[in-house]
Amino acid sequence: MDILEKEKFNKAFKLHSEGELDKADAIYNEILQENPENAEVLNLSGILKLSQNKLKEAEKFIKKALSIKKDAYFYENLAKVYETEKDFPKEIEILEEACNANHFSFEIYFLLGLAYKNNIEYEKAEKAYLQAIKINPKSEKACYNLASLYLFLNNPQKAIEYFQKCHEINPNDKEVLYFLSLGYLRIKDYQTGLKYFENRLCRNTAILSQQVTYPNILKKAPIWHGEDISDKTLYTYYEAGFGDMIMFARYLPELQKRCKKIILKPQKPLVQLFKDNFPDVEIMNLFYEEDKIHFDVHLPFLSLPYVLGLKNEEIFMHHDKYLKAVPEKITYYKEKFFNNDKFKIAIKWQGNTYYETDRVINVEAFAPLFDLPNVKIYSAQTFEGSEEFEKLSSKYDITDLASSFKNFSDTAGALENVDLVICSDTSLAHLAGAMGKPCIVLLPYNYNWRWHMNLDHCNWYDSVKLFRLGKKETWNELMLRIVKSLTIPNKK
């Protein structure tokens, strides 16, 4: 560059850095009119267009820069354009081209790892991340992404190894400790895992939500750390989803042995179910006036097994029939919906997508169930996803139960009348398991930590069977596997 062009470049770069994109763009264009082969300016123009989400223009500028100069930074930026477009094959192609041009930089390998993972080429992603870490062993983001990949691939030991490296690099990153806990919980090392599980985001959110609802209440008493509270009142409150609360409700009888009184605040739809089953626990319904709530210690609900000091198989206590439906609701549902001699199957295809979307099952996947002889299908799909019911009801004989559910106590009354539940990894699975009802849970390939490594047995619930989606299997294909495994008795 000559002196004048250099001055223009510096001015444009400064404006670009300060977010004055239109002004910077104008000067970049001015430079390119005078010198169309200025690769640095072409690259920067591409970066600017990428920040404006003008992807085709960004691609054009950076590709031209690369045609002039095979710079590693240019390759990285073009890869980011394709990543934004979600064109992962093109992203891989350009990054592999960079490697062939002997650009073996950390960023090239890191981006390549991301691209391979997004393109479902997991073995190649692992190798690329390992190369990135070899170049920069202190990269937290590379160790984190590799650890997350191992967790995804159901290799918790390797996930633990690399999450620990992340923790060594950045000891203050609480999120890493939470994900480290998932590795330990997956392999049933609950003594270690539950300690790290205390770093989960929903624990902090639960405490914060109490402070918002009751600004002064948690100032009155400390968090319980496991000390003797035999003469004290414990206040414990919900966090995470309905299924988590149902699953951890197994600890309430043990908790009752440790303290004088329990005040429990679950989500509203769980209130009546918990009142039905834990009459000696004060179950809060909606809002209490702050000055009428009196307790000595408090605790977020999912911290119970950790603070109770449960070890090994104690974690899975009360794994059969610790929740029941009330007789009048069982009778109501029997007379209204179940007075037939068919084998009754309740289905549900999705839970709360706020947490995970890969647990959503397309409703068409349930089609093979409708061909089974002597079977009657019921929908227990509530809330989000219930609009999909019409896709089934327009083709098959299916009865909607969910519209009659006001809360989980109603759901329990209905479930007591069914012979089998088939559902996604959702609250219905936990309710069925807690009631001892036969249940098949449809797990995605990347499934939740709580189901552990051996899917031949469910540690949490005796009545639950687990079916995992294969690496390249569809939900429809998984359902066909399930149908082949079923033995439907003739009730006539």
N, C-alpha and C positions, 0 to 999 in steps of 0.2 A: 504494500500500500504506500502511496505517496503521502506527504504530510497532511494535505487537505482531506484526503480520503480517510486517513487515520483519525483526524479530528471529528469528522462526521460519524465514523464508527464508534468512537468513544462516547459521543453525545447520544447516539441512538441506543447504545448498550446501557448507558446510565438511565435513560428514559424507560427502557424495557425493564430494567431491574426495579424501577420505582413504580411500575404498573401503568405507565403512560403508553399503552400499547399502540394506539392510533398514531401518536406522534413518532414513536419509534419505528413503526411500520412505514411511515412516509419517508423517513430518512433511509431505512434499509432499501426501499424501492429506488430512491434517488441514487444510492451507491450502485445498485445493480444495473441501473440504466447506463451508468458510466462504465461499469466493469461487471458484465454478466457472469464472469467466471470466478467471482469472489466466493470461494467455498464457505468461508467462515460466516459471511453475511447470509448466504443461502441457507445454511444450517440454522442460524438464529431466526431467520424469517419462518422457517419450518416450525421451530419451537414456539414462536409467537402464535402461529396459526393453530398449533396443537392446543395451546392454552385457551384459545377461543373456540375450540372444538370444530374447527374448519379442517377436517381430517384429510380430505382430498388435496387441498392446497398445501397442507403440511407435508404430505407424502411427496408431492411434486417437487417442492423446494429441497427437501432433504435428499431425495433420490438424485437430484441434479448435483448437489454438493458431493455426494458419494461418487458420482461419475467423474468428478474432477480430482477428488482426493479420498483414498480409502482410509479414512480416519475412524478409529474405534468409537469416538464420541458420536460421530454421525450414525454409525451402525446402531448404537444404543438408542438414539433418538428416533430413528426410523422404526425400530422394534417397538418403542412405546406408542407410536402411531397405530401400528397393527394390533398392539395389546388393547388400546382404547376401542378399536373397531371390533375387537374380539375375533380377529382373523388370526388365530393362533398358528395355523400352518404357514402363513406368510411370515409371521413373526419368527418362527423357528427357522425358516429358510434364510432370512436375512442374518440371524445370529449365527447360524452354522456357516454362512458365507464369511462372517467376520472371523470365526475360528480358522477357517481355511486360509484366510489372509493373515494368519499368525497374530491375530489380536486376542491374546489369551488373558484378558483383563478380568478382574473380579466382577465388575458390573456386567460384562458380557455373559459370564457363566451364571451369575445370579438371575439375570433376565431369562436366560435359556432354561433354567430350572423352573421358573414360574410358567414359562410358555409350555414346556413339556407337561407340567402338572395340569394346566388348563386344557391341554389337548389329550388328556387321559393317557399319557405315556409316562407312567410312574417310575419305571426303572431308569429311564433316561433322565427324568427329573432328579432322582436321587444322585446319579453320577454327576450331573451338572452342579448341584448344590455342594457336593463333596469337593469338586474342583474349586468352587468359589471359596470354600472354607480353607482349602489347602493354600490358596493365595493369601487369604486374610483370616487367620484363625480367630481373630478377635471381633469378627463381624457378628453382632447380635442378630441382625435381621436374617442372615444366612442360616445361622444355627437355629433360629426360631422357625423359619420356614421348613427346614429339613426335619426338625422335631415334629412339627405339625403334620408333615407328610407321613412320617412314621406312625403317628397316632391314627391318621386316616387309613393307613394300610394295615392297621391292627398289629403293629409291631411296637408295643408299649415299652419294651426294654430299651430299644434304640431311641424312642421318643424321650424317655427319662434321661438318657445319656446326654442328648443335645439340649434339652430344656435345662439340665444342670449346668451345661456350658454357658447358656444364656444367663443363668443366675450368677455365675462366676464373673461374667463380663459386666453385668448390670445388676447388682444385688438389690437395688431399690425398685425393680420392676415387679410389682405384685401380680400382674397378669400372668407372667411366666410361672410364678409359684402356683397359681390356680391351674394352669394347664399341666404343670408337673404333677399336681394331685391327680389329674385324670389318668395319667399313666399308671400311677400306683394303684388307684382304685380299680382300673381295668384288670390288673393282675391280682386283685384281692389283698393287696398289702394295705389294709385299712388303718393300721397303726400309724404308718407314715403318711398315707394319702389324706386322711381326715385332718391331720395337722396342717397340711398345705391347702386343703379345701377351705380353710377359714379365710383364705384370700379371695374367695369368689366375689364377684361383683354384686350378686343378688343379696348377699349378706349385708353389705354396706347400704344397698338400696333399701332393704327392709328396715334397718335402723334409721335411715334418713326419713323414710315414709312415716315412721312413728313420731319423729321429731316435728315433721310438718303437721301431722294430725293433732298431736298433743305436744305443743312447744316446750312444756316444762316437765312432762311426765318422766322422761328418762334421766332427767337431772336428779330425780329423787332417789334413784337406786342404781347400783352398779350392774354390769354384765356378770352373769354367773360363770365362774371358772371351774366349777366342780367341787367346791368346798361344801361342808356339811350345811344343808338347808332344811334339816328335818323339822324345824319349828318355824319355817319361813314360807312365804307365798312367792311363787314364781310366775312371772308374766312372760308368755312366749307367743310369738306372732308370725304370721305367714311370710313366706318369700317364695320366689319362683312360681311354678305352675301348680295346677290342681293335682296332677299325678304325683309330684314330689311330696305334697302335703299328705296325700293318702298313703304313700309308701312309708313316710316317716312317722305316721300316726301309730305304727306298731310299737313305738317307744313310750307312748303315754302311760301304759300300765307300770313300766319300770320307773318312769319319772315320778309316778304317784307314790312309789315306795320311798323316794328320796326327799320329798318335801311335804309340807303340811297342806298346801293348797296350790292348785294350778289354775291360772287364768289363761285361756287360749283364744287368740283372735285369728280365725281362719278367713279365707275369702268367703263372701256371702253365700255362694252356691253350696259350700261345704258345711255351713253352720248346722243345718238340721241333721245331716248325716252324722256329724260328730256328737250332737246332742243325743241322738238315738243310741249311740254306742258307748259314750263316755259320760254317764249321768253324774258321776262324782267330780267331773271337771267343769269349771265355769266357762262356758262357751260364749264369747262376746258376739252379739248380733248387732251389726252396724255400729253406730257411734255411741260411746259412753261419755258422759261429762267428765272432764279431766279430774276434778276433785273427788269423784266417786270411785276412782280406780286406785286401789291400795295394794302395793306389792313390795317385796324386799329386794328381789333381783329380777333381771330380765334376760332374755336370750332369743335370738332369731331361731326359727324352728329347725332348720337344717343343721344347726350346730349340736343338736341333741346327742347323737351317738358319740361325737367327739368329747363333749363335756361329761357325758355319762361314763366315759372311759371304757367303752365296749371294745372287746378284742376278738379277733378271729371270727369263729362262727356265731358269737354273740350278736354280731352285726345283723344277722339274718333272723333274729328272734321273732316269734309269732308269725311264721311264714305261711300260716294256713288259717283261714276263717277268723281273723281278728276284727272283721266288720260284718255286720248283719243288717238285713232289711227288716223293717217293722211288719208284723203280720198283716195289719189292715191294708198296707200298700201292696203286699204280695197278693192278697186276695183281690184287690181292686184290679190290678193288672192282669191277673189270671182270667177274671171274668170278662174284662173289656177286650183283651187282645189275644189271649193264649188258650182259649177253650177249644183246642183241637188236638188231634192225635198225631200231628206231624212232629218231626225232629226240628226243633226251633233254633235257628242261628241268628244272632244279632251281629250286625257289622257296623264298622265305622272306618272312614277312610282318611281322616286328617284331624290333627289337633291344632294347637295355636302356632301359626306360622311365624309369629314374632321370634320364636326361639330357633326353629329349624324348618326349612322348606323341603328337605329331602325325605321327610317322613310323610309327605302328601302322596296318596295313592290315587291313580286315576280310577274313577268309579267303574269304568268298563272292565277293569281287571277282575271284578267280582262276578262277571257273567257266568263262569263255569259252575258256580254254586247253584244257579237257578236250574241247571239241568239234572241236579241230583234228585233221585226219586224219594218221595215221602219227606220232603224238606220244605219248611216255610222260612222265608227270610224276612228279617226285621231291620229297619234302619235305626241306629242309635246316634246318628250324626247330628250334633248340635252346633249352634253358632256358625262360625266360619266354615264354609264347605257344605252347609245344609242345602244350598241352592242347587247342588249337583244331584240331589235326590230325584229330580224330575227326569234326568237322563236314564235312571233305572226304572222309575215308575211308569215311564212311557213304553217300556218294552217288556217288563217282567211283573210278576205278582210279588210285590214287596209292601210291607206295612210300615208306616212311619210311627215310631214310638217317640222320637225325640221331641216332637211338638207338644207332647203331654208332660214333658219334664220341666218342673219349676226349679228343681235343685237336685243334688246328688242323692238325696234320700229317695226321691221318686225313681231315679235311675236304678238304685239298688233294688227297689221293689219290683221293677220290670226284670232286671237281670236274674232274680231268683227264679223266674219262670222259664228262662231259656236253657237250652241244653249245651250250647256252645257259643262263645264269642270269638269272632275273627276281626281283628282291627289293627290299625297302625299303632306305632309306639306312642300311646296317648293315655290320658287319664282313665279312659274306659278299661284299658288293660290292667291298670293298677287296681281299680275298683273290683273288677272280676277276680283278680288274683287274691286280693284281700278278703273276698267273700268265699274263696275256694271254688269258684265256678270255672269249668274248663274253658281255657282261652288260648287262642293261637295269636301270637303277636308277629306282625309283619315288619321286619327290620330292614332298613336300607343297608346298602353295602357298608357305608361308613356309619356304624351304629353307635349308640350311646354307651358310655363307660359302664353303666350299671349292670349290663348284661354279661360282662366279663368275657373271657376268652373261649370257654367251653360252652357252646350254645346248645349242647345236648341236654343240659340241665339248667333250670332257672333256680338260682339260690334264694331269690326273694319270695317266690310263690310256688307252692307244690303243684298247683293246677295249671300253670302256664307252660306252654311250649313255644319255642322260639324258632322262627324261620327267617333266615337272612337272604336278602337279595344277592344273587351271584354278581360277579364283577361286570359281566356284560349281559346279564339277565334282565328281562322286563318284568314288571309287576304281573302282567298277564301270565307269563311263563311260571313265575313263582306260585301263582294261584293254582295252576294246573298241577304243580308238585304237591300242593296242599290237598287238593281234591283227591289225588291218588292215595294220600296217606289216611284219608278219613274212612272210618267204618260207621255207617249210618244204620242203627238198629231199626227194625220194623216194629213200630209201636202198636200196630193193629192186632 
